[in-house]
Amino acid sequence: MNYRHHFHAGNFADVFKHALLLQLIWAMQRKEKGFLYLDTHAGRALYDLTEAAQGDSLARKAEWPDGIGRLLGATDLPTPLAEYLEEVREFDWQHGNADTTPRFYPGSPALAQRQAREQDRLALCELHPDEFLALRRALGVFDRVGMHEIDGYTALRAMLPAPEKRALVLIDPPFEAQDEFAQMAEALREGLRRAPQATFAIWYPLTARARVDAFFDELLGVRLPPTWVAELEVAGENSGVKMRGCGLVTINPPWQLDREITQWLPYLAQCLAQGPGATASLRWLVPE
Ligand SMILES: C[S@@+](CC[C@H](N)C(=O)[O-])C[C@H]1O[C@@H](n2cnc3c(N)ncnc32)[C@H](O)[C@@H]1O
């Protein structure tokens, strides 16, 4: 487990994932009834962006300027992106940064915890001991927030179905393992068996198109309920950019959220473009 998310915090992939995550949470909260937010690969919740340029041995190029940094410079953000940015700025400010250059960036557990209502519950899994410690420190003690130093994939078996009968599950692994796509498909199979109505959001990197298409084929073998895939490409296929995009598979998505997201995804692609061919799309893998 060498992956450290703090090198990537606030990059284009985080912007895409976290903006969508907020939309999912807010859509779930349109119903009064509480739900379980299960984050299988939670990370440390609080990232200091000044550390992003300090590698373990060599300096490295910080990624956040081409992510959250681009949004900070924009003047015409669509409302959902402006709301996400507001969350990020408020978090930064509340952690003591009064500067205009962002410093403290919220990970998915922090974003979810900030939205949680009294009737919602969070289960956050993080396997790396240092990251887990940092997660505990960042979130402190809250009622209805459980933090677990376990393999997040096992949580699907241990924590579903949720007693609340409603759940939003974020699966956001580091993709260090060669068989991560296969592990995700297997975990999803188990998750859906236990909680067929739960909403699952699965993040993946777009490095090789063929690997992603093979993953979709595997997912279709799981007999999925309604599912859409949102994808962001910050550069085209021949750009030479290694991770040139990412996607979020959303299973049992909240009703009509696809229509809202489709309205601002193209803006995001334009804003975060790193080369010709930047684009974004949402398509149904399994229609409603
Ligand atoms: C991409 S990061 C998570 C980022 C976080 N979800 C966010 O959006 O802010 C992946 C995290 O998973 C952790 N991790 C790796 N393998 C894991 C496993 N099997 N179970 C739980 N956590 C794991 C890593 O230590 C890392 O912190």
Ligand as a Chemical Component Dictionary entry (heavy atoms), coordinates in Angstrom:
data_LIG
# 
_chem_comp.id                   LIG 
_chem_comp.type                 NON-POLYMER 
_chem_comp.pdbx_formal_charge   0 
_chem_comp.three_letter_code    LIG 
# 
loop_
_chem_comp_atom.comp_id 
_chem_comp_atom.atom_id 
_chem_comp_atom.alt_atom_id 
_chem_comp_atom.type_symbol 
_chem_comp_atom.charge 
_chem_comp_atom.model_Cartn_x 
_chem_comp_atom.model_Cartn_y 
_chem_comp_atom.model_Cartn_z 
_chem_comp_atom.pdbx_ordinal 
LIG C1  C1  C 0  -8.250  7.318  -3.783 1  
LIG S1  S1  S 1  -7.919  7.300  -2.081 2  
LIG C2  C2  C 0  -9.434  7.749  -1.344 3  
LIG C3  C3  C 0  -9.829  9.161  -1.527 4  
LIG C4  C4  C 0  -11.112 9.543  -0.848 5  
LIG N1  N1  N 0  -12.189 8.615  -1.162 6  
LIG C5  C5  C 0  -11.531 10.929 -1.259 7  
LIG O1  O1  O 0  -12.251 11.076 -2.250 8  
LIG O2  O2  O -1 -11.143 11.875 -0.580 9  
LIG C6  C6  C 0  -7.869  5.600  -1.714 10 
LIG C7  C7  C 0  -7.613  5.274  -0.236 11 
LIG O3  O3  O 0  -7.852  3.885  -0.018 12 
LIG C8  C8  C 0  -6.931  3.400  0.953  13 
LIG N2  N2  N 0  -6.932  1.939  0.780  14 
LIG C9  C9  C 0  -6.171  1.159  -0.021 15 
LIG N3  N3  N 0  -6.603  -0.125 -0.009 16 
LIG C10 C10 C 0  -7.674  -0.154 0.826  17 
LIG C11 C11 C 0  -8.593  -1.163 1.228  18 
LIG N4  N4  N 0  -8.479  -2.417 0.765  19 
LIG N5  N5  N 0  -9.594  -0.835 2.059  20 
LIG C12 C12 C 0  -9.722  0.428  2.531  21 
LIG N6  N6  N 0  -8.891  1.432  2.187  22 
LIG C13 C13 C 0  -7.893  1.153  1.337  23 
LIG C14 C14 C 0  -5.663  4.133  0.635  24 
LIG O4  O4  O 0  -4.811  4.149  1.763  25 
LIG C15 C15 C 0  -6.199  5.513  0.251  26 
LIG O5  O5  O 0  -6.230  6.359  1.378  27 
# 
loop_
_chem_comp_bond.comp_id 
_chem_comp_bond.atom_id_1 
_chem_comp_bond.atom_id_2 
_chem_comp_bond.value_order 
_chem_comp_bond.pdbx_ordinal 
LIG C1  S1  SING 1  
LIG S1  C2  SING 2  
LIG S1  C6  SING 3  
LIG C2  C3  SING 4  
LIG C3  C4  SING 5  
LIG C4  N1  SING 6  
LIG C4  C5  SING 7  
LIG C5  O1  DOUB 8  
LIG C5  O2  SING 9  
LIG C6  C7  SING 10 
LIG C7  O3  SING 11 
LIG C7  C15 SING 12 
LIG O3  C8  SING 13 
LIG C8  N2  SING 14 
LIG C8  C14 SING 15 
LIG N2  C9  SING 16 
LIG N2  C13 SING 17 
LIG C9  N3  DOUB 18 
LIG N3  C10 SING 19 
LIG C10 C11 SING 20 
LIG C10 C13 DOUB 21 
LIG C11 N4  SING 22 
LIG C11 N5  DOUB 23 
LIG N5  C12 SING 24 
LIG C12 N6  DOUB 25 
LIG N6  C13 SING 26 
LIG C14 O4  SING 27 
LIG C14 C15 SING 28 
LIG C15 O5  SING 29 
# 
